[in-house]
Amino acid sequence: MLEDTNLFKIGGLYIGIGGIIVSLITTFICNVWSKDKYTPAKAIRISNRFTLIAILGVISVLGGFGAWIWDESHKVSQPSSNRIAQNLSLEQSISGYRQLLAKISRHKQPLQWAMLHSHLGTALWNLGQQQPIGKSTRYLQESVTAYQNALQVFKDMPYNFAIANNLLGNALRSLGQRTGHLTTLQQAITAYKAALQTYTLETAPSQWAGITNNLGHTLLILGQREGSAARIKEAIGTYKMVLQAYPRKQVPLNWAAVHDNLGNAYWILGQTQRNHKYLQAAITQYKQTLQENVQKKVPYKWALTQNNLGNVHYTLGKLAGDIGHIQTAITKYNNALQVYTRHNVPLQWAMIQNNLAQAFLALGEYQYDSHRLRQAVSTCRLALLEYTQQRTPIEWAMVQHTLATALQILGRLEKNPVLLKKSVQIYRLAIKERTRQIVPLQWAASQSGLGNSLRLLGEYTGNIDILEESVIVYKLALQEYTRELAPRQWSKTQNELGNALRLIGERRIVGTVQLGESLAAFRAALLERSQTADPIEWATSQNDLANTLWVLGVKQSNTKLLMEAITKYQAVLQERVQEPTKRNWAITQNNLGGALWVLGKQTQDIKILYKALHTYNLALQETPRNQLPLDWAMLQHNIGNVLQTIGVLENSASRLQEAVGAYQKCLQERDPQQSPLDWAATNNNLGTVLRLLATKVTKDTKIDYLNKAVEHFQMAVQNYSSEIMPLEEAMAQNNLAITLHNLGMQEQSAEKLHEAKQAYEVAYKGYTLAGKQQYKAYFEARLAGIRKLIAQITAQSTSSEM
């Protein structure tokens, strides 16, 4: 469609050229006839007629070229403005347009002024598209201003007005995508709708389809940002309208492109609604795209659709925990990489490498496969060969985020603090580019990921300072992850915050405040995690809420809280039994076993303790040692705890021996370097059982048991840090002191008793630092008694030597 000013100019030019032709023909005929013999009267009549034609021709020449010259004097012609854009860089073109604008006035040369602003807006938009997100905002804002200036003049010129509004919509959409400002995206929608008042399906189907397609893109972006299913469905309806202008037979590739857009919209709707039906609809749309986007004809479009199919299968796999979909996603990404090679399209190659890394990460997480997780790490490092911090800082940060997440999950699987520390470092690198001002939601995502790594690191090292830092980071993330803007991310971050607060409350002497805040965080998360709409996430939050109730029940010796925790675990198990894998079910069985064990201890109820033992064994059946050695070890430790309690209550040496066996199995997988606190806890408990067994055997065997118990208590003391876990270290010292005390009495050894006295003194100091003043009398009595005993044995030894 020609612009209004072009119609005026070209019409004048054609009239002028026509006038010249008529004048020339008239002159030629007059010359010919002048040579022929006509009567004077006839010659005069012919001459008058052709003179009139000649005069009209001259008027046409003057009028036509006059119009053309006037138009040239009042606007920059399309060819000259194109030469600016083609022969100069974008920066030079922008400078050139601004220099021209400085020489003209809107009031004297309005069309020229408006066209220059329109071309300036396009150059600024193109430059903004090429810049990193942080630098692009200024150019895009200037582009918007330039188009708005042009529209002040074009408001009475419908076609120019429509074209400028479409361009303005593009600039506003780009700006809204980069800033995350919803109002900017809404303004883009308004601009496209203004353009569509002129361009209709009947009068200009091609232009109408292009603008309507742009409108669909913007509705989709806005719907994704708002989490609005209604807005995304509006985008889907808009894309379907575009298909009216793109019949498959006439424009097959355009038809395929719209189906690709529909696939994207259904994919985003499926993510937003966590709805398999929409995700399957996305797959159907992409398959229609592939009917025309065949690899041999349009390889890059084929590869893009393969990547998009991979995204949908990845989402389906994540939603349902379905490994089959994740594996299909990996196949689709590898298909795309057949075309998107590093040599031909390095940035697209890097994008798909990142997608592939996320799929490896999900597969490794679901299968507890460290090999797959390491594949994710190596694939991220491939992507970083092209996504460099200097060239593509936001994409570089995106891959760093994926890499940090892979290291986090690998560190969690292996309970490896070294990997978690690396994860923390890499999240912090990502946050340097993912700033809150530029990409607020991505900034929040990396803050939340950083919180997870800090929480796990604090949990495995027992460092409360690190746990408290994780709480700070989660609260930062929640400044952007609001319930209104990002309800799913808000609920997930609330849940992780609840876990961090629980761990702090568990390790503090009182911890009631943190445990109360933990309960509040889980209950907040459950406002968005309903059992009907989101059963998997609901079960996660209910399980974690029950964990806090359990800890609170232990600290307060409150059986009511323990019973509430048990009820919640049982409800979660009814939901988790339906999940494709039994891993989460086994985790909840383990937690239920723990709550039953504590309740059985508090109530001295053997039946409850046997129920706890049965529950742990159910969890063990779904925790294979070869796949999950550390989780298997944890269950063996917990089984040992229950058997020890049963052995004491039943006065059963056989149950105590079974407890020894369970703890020893646990230590086959627990490593003092990898998980020192877990290693220390198991050694402490094993030492306790061996000391108990020493009371049920003969003197010679008793000394053997006590010596073994001393060894295990000493290993526990070595791995507990008095700075990080002062109370646990003090308790282990006290156990060591009691055992050495018993051993010294059995052997009548002043040396052993002296070691016991030192251990009591260290334990006493630890209990005092931990605020356990109620144990003062206990330790003073123990120390007084052992000093007296040492003096007696020393005196006896001296007298016997004499």
Stockholm file with secondary structure:
# STOCKHOLM 1.0

chainA/1-802         MLEDTNLFKIGGLYIGIGGIIVSLITTFICNVWSKDKYTPAKAIRISNRFTLIAILGVISVLGGFGAWIWDESHKVSQPSSNRIAQNLSLEQSISGYRQLLAKISRHKQPLQWAMLHSHLGTALWNLGQQQPIGKSTRYLQESVTAYQNALQVFKDMPYNFAIANNLLGNALRSLGQRTGHLTTLQQAITAYKAALQTYTLETAPSQWAGITNNLGHTLLILGQREGSAARIKEAIGTYKMVLQAYPRKQVPLNWAAVHDNLGNAYWILGQTQRNHKYLQAAITQYKQTLQENVQKKVPYKWALTQNNLGNVHYTLGKLAGDIGHIQTAITKYNNALQVYTRHNVPLQWAMIQNNLAQAFLALGEYQYDSHRLRQAVSTCRLALLEYTQQRTPIEWAMVQHTLATALQILGRLEKNPVLLKKSVQIYRLAIKERTRQIVPLQWAASQSGLGNSLRLLGEYTGNIDILEESVIVYKLALQEYTRELAPRQWSKTQNELGNALRLIGERRIVGTVQLGESLAAFRAALLERSQTADPIEWATSQNDLANTLWVLGVKQSNTKLLMEAITKYQAVLQERVQEPTKRNWAITQNNLGGALWVLGKQTQDIKILYKALHTYNLALQETPRNQLPLDWAMLQHNIGNVLQTIGVLENSASRLQEAVGAYQKCLQERDPQQSPLDWAATNNNLGTVLRLLATKVTKDTKIDYLNKAVEHFQMAVQNYSSEIMPLEEAMAQNNLAITLHNLGMQEQSAEKLHEAKQAYEVAYKGYTLAGKQQYKAYFEARLAGIRKLIAQITAQSTSSEM
#=GR chainA/1-802 SS CCCHHHHHHHHHHHHHHHHHHHHHHHHHHHHHHHHSCCCHHHHHHHHHHHHHHHHHHHHHHHHHHHHHHHHHHHSCCHHHHHHHHHHSCHHHHHHHHHHHHHHCCTTTSHHHHHHHHHHHHHHHHHHHHHSCHHHHHHHHHHHHHHHHHHHHHHTTCHHHHHHHHHHHHHHHHHHHHHHCCHHHHHHHHHHHHHHTTTCCTTTCHHHHHHHHHHHHHHHHHHHHHHTCHHHHHHHHHHHHHHGGGCCTTTCHHHHHHHHHHHHHHHHHHHHHHTCHHHHHHHHHHHHHHHHHSCTTTSHHHHHHHHHHHHHHHHHHHHHHTCHHHHHHHHHHHHHHHHHSCTTTCHHHHHHHHHHHHHHHHHHHHHHTCHHHHHHHHHHHHHHTTTSCTTTCHHHHHHHHHHHHHHHHHHHHHHTCHHHHHHHHHHHHHHHHHSCTTTCHHHHHHHHHHHHHHHHHHHHHHTCHHHHHHHHHHHHHHHHHSCTTTCHHHHHHHHHHHHHHHHHHHHHSSSCHHHHHHHHHHHHHHTTTCCTTTCHHHHHHHHHHHHHHHHHHHHHTTCHHHHHHHHHHHHHHHHHHTTSSSSHHHHHHHHHHHHHHHHHHHHHTCHHHHHHHHHHHHHHHHTSCTTTCHHHHHHHHHHHHHHHHHHHHHHTCHHHHHHHHHHHHHHHHHCCTTTCHHHHHHHHHHHHHHHHHHHTTSCHHHHHHHHHHHHHHHHHHHHHSCTTTCHHHHHHHHHHHHHHHHHHHHHHTCHHHHHHHHHHHHHHHHHHHHTTCGGGHHHHHHHHHHHHHHHHHHHHHHHHHHC
#=GC SS_cons         CCCHHHHHHHHHHHHHHHHHHHHHHHHHHHHHHHHSCCCHHHHHHHHHHHHHHHHHHHHHHHHHHHHHHHHHHHSCCHHHHHHHHHHSCHHHHHHHHHHHHHHCCTTTSHHHHHHHHHHHHHHHHHHHHHSCHHHHHHHHHHHHHHHHHHHHHHTTCHHHHHHHHHHHHHHHHHHHHHHCCHHHHHHHHHHHHHHTTTCCTTTCHHHHHHHHHHHHHHHHHHHHHHTCHHHHHHHHHHHHHHGGGCCTTTCHHHHHHHHHHHHHHHHHHHHHHTCHHHHHHHHHHHHHHHHHSCTTTSHHHHHHHHHHHHHHHHHHHHHHTCHHHHHHHHHHHHHHHHHSCTTTCHHHHHHHHHHHHHHHHHHHHHHTCHHHHHHHHHHHHHHTTTSCTTTCHHHHHHHHHHHHHHHHHHHHHHTCHHHHHHHHHHHHHHHHHSCTTTCHHHHHHHHHHHHHHHHHHHHHHTCHHHHHHHHHHHHHHHHHSCTTTCHHHHHHHHHHHHHHHHHHHHHSSSCHHHHHHHHHHHHHHTTTCCTTTCHHHHHHHHHHHHHHHHHHHHHTTCHHHHHHHHHHHHHHHHHHTTSSSSHHHHHHHHHHHHHHHHHHHHHTCHHHHHHHHHHHHHHHHTSCTTTCHHHHHHHHHHHHHHHHHHHHHHTCHHHHHHHHHHHHHHHHHCCTTTCHHHHHHHHHHHHHHHHHHHTTSCHHHHHHHHHHHHHHHHHHHHHSCTTTCHHHHHHHHHHHHHHHHHHHHHHTCHHHHHHHHHHHHHHHHHHHHTTCGGGHHHHHHHHHHHHHHHHHHHHHHHHHHC
//
